[in-house]
């Protein structure tokens, strides 16, 4: 699976991503195996299934099992 952007966490020399669980409304931290990393795309070869939603911003405030939240909408100017 190739992705435009995702944030990975490197902990104990392991790569992790946060996956949104739509069933319970929480995020799950998952170990991944990363493949090729290019300038525009990154490959995940294990740990995430096609169609699953990954956290792409704000991972520094997340822990496993945290409730998901949407980015606040920006109010239009003027």
N, C-alpha and C positions, 0 to 999 in steps of 0.2 A: 504494500500500500504506500503510495506517495502522497505527501501532504505539502501544501503551500507553506503552512506555518503551524508550529506547535511549540509549547514550552516543555522542556524536559527538566527534570530535577536530577542532579547527580548526587547520590547519597551512598556512602560506602562503596564507591566505584561502580555503582549500579545505576542504570538510567530508568527513570520513572516518568510517567505522565499522569495527569488527572483526567479521568473519564467521567462524564455526566451519566448518572443512572436515572433515566426518566421515570422508572417505576416508583422509586422511593424519594426522588427529588434531592438526592445527595451525590457528592462526588466520591469517586473511588480512586485511590492511588494504585497504579499498576506498574509492575516491572515490565520493561520493554527491551527488545533487542533491536538496535538501530542498524540499518544497512548503510547505503550510500547517502552521503550528505553533499548536496550541491549548493550553488548560490541561491537558487529560488525554491528548491524542494528538498525534503528530507524523506528518507525511506524508513518505515517501521516494518520489520520482517516478522516480529512476534510480539504478542501481548495485547493487540487491539484488533477488533474485527471491523470490516467495512461497514459503514453506516453509523458507527458509534461516534458520539460527540466528545471532542477533547477540549479541555480548557486551553485557551490561547493567550489569555491575559490574566494577570492577578494571582498567579500561582503562589507568590510569596506569602499570601494571607490564608492559604488553604492547608487543611489537614485531612487525612483520610476520614471519610464519613461526614464532612461538613455539608450543611445544606447549600444547594446551588442558589445562586442569585444572578439576576440579569443586570447588565450594565444600565445605569440610570440613563433615561433618554435626555438628550440635550434639548433645552428649550430654544425655540427659534429666536434668532436675534431680530430686534426691531419690530 
